[in-house]
């Protein structure tokens, strides 16, 4: 399957707003994502197929010389096809382009697939936040970026 990646904008969000919590994941709603897209400190990317169907999206928030990965989400029926890899790679390139020195994130301790993805890209476990996801812990991870 052919994918391409581009910057995400409000028209992309409008395209997926009715399926955001059913076809992706339910931890972000429309209004939160809209606020993120309107934030001057945030940058979001979207992966689409040749039919312009949105298959995944990801975003970072820049805080001084560090970036926080806000989310990396793949449409449920397109998972395990490399979309998360594509998005994470693009986020890292964007951070380097903006002279970011470090990328941080929180991930649910039970999200083994995501943890392996981050480790594959060189992220290290730095600690945890107890009960960050209701009754589940978050693992804190980071990656120092080289020029």
Residue pairs with C-beta under 8 A, 6 or more apart in sequence:
1 49
1 81
2 49
2 50
3 47
3 48
3 49
3 55
3 82
3 83
3 86
4 47
4 48
5 45
5 46
5 47
5 48
5 86
5 87
5 90
6 45
6 46
6 48
7 43
7 44
7 45
7 46
8 37
8 44
8 45
8 46
8 57
8 59
9 37
10 34
10 37
10 38
12 46
12 54
12 57
13 30
13 33
13 34
13 37
15 54
16 23
16 24
16 54
16 57
17 30
20 28
20 29
20 30
20 33
21 29
23 75
23 76
23 77
24 73
24 74
24 75
24 76
25 73
27 71
28 71
28 73
36 42
36 44
36 59
36 61
36 70
37 44
39 61
41 61
41 62
41 63
42 59
42 60
42 61
42 62
42 70
43 59
43 60
43 62
43 94
44 57
44 58
44 59
45 57
45 58
45 59
45 87
45 90
45 91
45 94
46 54
46 56
46 57
47 54
47 55
47 56
47 57
47 74
47 83
47 86
47 87
48 54
48 55
49 55
54 75
55 74
55 75
55 78
55 83
56 72
56 73
56 74
56 75
56 78
56 83
56 84
56 86
56 87
57 71
57 73
57 87
58 69
58 70
58 71
58 72
58 73
58 87
58 88
58 90
58 91
59 69
59 70
59 71
59 91
60 67
60 68
60 69
60 70
60 91
60 94
60 95
60 103
61 67
61 68
61 70
62 95
62 98
62 100
65 99
65 100
65 101
65 102
66 100
66 101
66 102
66 103
66 104
67 91
67 95
67 98
67 100
67 102
67 103
67 104
68 103
68 104
68 105
69 88
69 91
69 103
69 104
69 105
72 84
72 87
72 88
72 91
72 114
72 117
74 81
74 83
74 84
74 87
84 114
84 117
85 117
85 120
88 117
88 118
88 121
89 121
91 103
92 103
92 121
92 143
92 145
95 103
95 145
96 145
96 147
100 145
101 144
101 145
102 142
102 143
102 144
102 145
103 123
103 142
103 143
103 145
104 140
104 141
104 142
105 118
105 123
105 140
105 141
105 142
106 129
106 132
106 138
106 139
106 140
106 141
107 114
107 115
107 118
107 138
107 139
107 141
108 114
108 132
108 133
108 136
108 137
108 138
108 139
109 128
109 136
109 137
109 138
109 139
110 136
115 139
115 141
118 141
118 143
121 143
122 143
123 141
123 142
123 143
124 141
124 142
124 143
125 139
125 140
125 141
126 140
126 141
126 142
127 139
127 140
128 137
128 138
128 139
128 140
129 137
129 138
129 140
130 137
131 137
132 138
